[in-house]
Amino acid sequence: MNRWFSMGIMTLSCLILLTGCWDSKEVQSINFITGIGIDYEDGKYIAYAQLIDFSSIAKQEGPTSRQASDIWIGRGEGTTLSMAINDLYQTSQQQTLWTHVKAIVLSKNALNGRLEDIFNTLLHSGELRYTPWIYGTEQSIPDVLAPSALLNQSTQTIELFEPIKLYKQYSSFEPIRLHQLLDGLREPASVILLPSITNRNQTWFNGEENPPLIKTDGFFVISNGANQGKVAGEEANGTRFVNYDRVHQYPLYVYNNGSKTPDLTLRLHDPHTKISTRKEGSGVTFDLVTSAKGIIVEERGTHQSPQTMEEAAGKQIESEIRDTFEKTKSRQIDSYGLVEHLYRHDLALWKEQVQNRADPIKRFKLGKVKVHVKILNASTYKYTE
């Protein structure tokens, strides 16, 4: 009996000494920051933090509500970014964690020479990962951090947090993650295309309302830690063929004889461009060879031969490449990354033409542009000679 009593006492003592999750907290007891916005005005940093009500999401069986109360935006300011972040804590009511940040939005002011300071502060905390998607914007940051979602879906599924899904279907402006921006900032001649976002929506309606929906509308060209400027609309078309890492699919509209309606629409895949350089006169000339694959989506009028369609598509792409080059060059914007190409492939010419010059892009010229388009489904279309 004493033996069993002794064993019971020992077992009870072991159970008492076992540690438990005494300091664990419920999800609703912690502020999980999902989005960060950084602005700079009048000598002060302004930090915005987006909170999404996870408890309301967890309670619903189907699509989640997109009521304004589901999203909270915090605002803190200070002469340094750390002071602005600390300002957020004063009224946060409970512990705040930054480990779940999925998106970072920088204002145009923050892009102008403030990037090194911003990321030195954000990354020193040790909480922020290197994987959030990162954007620039010309809009008010609170506006783009408080978006809507279609069909009452969770705001966690919008383009701000999951851009790659939409990009695979419609490769307009390539999304990048924080580590890609940081890698470029550390290189002396790298060019980063930072996607620009807006919440202006004129496409989707909910009754008589146009809910604010996230949309990429261009990109900022970042080089040497500074913003060269924003490229948007048709002005950005040529960059897609020359300086994107990957284009999954994008429509190419081929026009003939000045028509405003395209005679041919292709869905392009995987364009690649090889760049070669040569010194010519007092500047540098760049020759481009671009290849792309396409699928016929729509053809109007008389059916053309596959070769004719491929040549017409090639001319359209060449026109867009040249047009983008001339328009961005006039603004001293290097969206094709030609400075970086010189730095990596012809260092001697880079030192001569770029290193000690304030405006090297003015001395750049576009030489030969050869485009080869292969239409993959041309054999399924009949054509007349």
Secondary structure, 3 states (H helix, E strand, C coil): CHHHHHHHHHHHHHHHHCCCCCCCCCHHHCEEEEEEEEEEECCEEEEEEEEECHHHHHCCCCCCCCCHHHEEEEEEEECCHHHHHHHHHCCCCCCEECCCCCEEEEEHHHHCCCHHHHHHHHHHCCCCCCCCEEEEECCCHHHHCCCCCHHHCCHHHCCCCCHHHHHHHCCCCCCEEHHHHHHHHCCCCCEEEEEEEECCCCCCCECCECCCCCEEEEEEEEECCEEEEEEEHHHHCCHHHHCCCCCCCEEEEECCCCCCCCCEEEEEEEEEEEEEEEEECCEEEEEEEEEEEEEEEEECCCCCCHHHHHHHHHHHHHHHHHHHHHHHHCCCCCCCCHHHHHHHHCHHHHHHHHHCCCCHHHHEEEEEEEEEEEECCHHHCCCCC
